[in-house]
């Protein structure tokens, strides 16, 4: 996307409006559906629209990664969990009582109003104004992000790989069947 | 597009995720809402990275995505494990740590 001084083009505006509306609409569907599968499909829609928003920010590598990781890996995990936990909840909404609901809506609405007011009020600041031209031509593509990742952020990158390994081992350990079966003094079960 | 519109979209998505995480009782929906919140945070990170012309925000968003994957794996494993012992996944019903 080329951001010229004359402001965003019509195509940019339409793309942003459609993608932002899709993200918010699918997000609302995700938290309001009763069936877990419908909510899951809405979450996939929200993730794909979010990847589109990333692409309009010239973050092409992250956009592809968003689809791969969310619509690919995380969704498969959720689908398996839904398959195992095939239950409907009797009362989906937690808050009971008029006072609690009113207080929650008021507090959340006030917080949202203040934050949105802050963002809109500061919209002339350099960081929040219309984005300038790309600083480098290869901004946000896989090669330049990878160069950053393997040079400046090598240690955090390796730490994240260790975190993922720990998460996999923990996941296997937590859902391993027959936890009460092993005799004392012998951790080896299968 | 002006960057503050991206931040507004991110703010709204984060509030949707927060509402889902606080209001739903089913643990699966709470985990999905947390995914929405993490996505909103990523959107804000990338918007600021674009505004500053700095790619380090992309790297942080990459780490957040890895964190989201780990969180989904461990969170779903905990939910399945809780369901095995108690036959419930309502979060209000699992308020004690003892079995």
Interface residues (C-beta under 8 A of the other chain):
Chain A: X8 X12 X13 X16 X20 X23 X24 X27 X28 X30 X31 X36 X39 X40 X43 X46 X47 X50 X53 X54 X56 X57 X58 X59 X61 X62 X65 X66 X69 X70 X73 X74 X77 X78 X80 X81 X82 X84 X85 X87 X89 X91 X92 X93 X94 X95 X104 X108 X112 X115 X116 X119 X120 X122 X123 X126 X127 X128 X129 X130 X131 X132 X134 X135 X139 X140 X144 X145 X148 X149 X152 X153 X156 X160 X163 X164 X166 X167 X168 X170 X171 X172 X174 X175
Chain B: X1 X2 X3 X4 X5 X6 X7 X8 X9 X11 X12 X13 X15 X16 X17 X18 X19 X20 X22 X23 X24 X25 X26 X28 X29 X31 X32 X33 X35 X36 X39 X42 X43 X46 X47 X48 X49 X50 X51 X52 X53 X54 X55 X56 X58 X59 X61 X62 X63 X65 X66 X67 X68 X69 X70 X71 X72 X73 X74 X76 X77 X78 X79 X80 X81 X83 X84 X89 X90 X91 X92
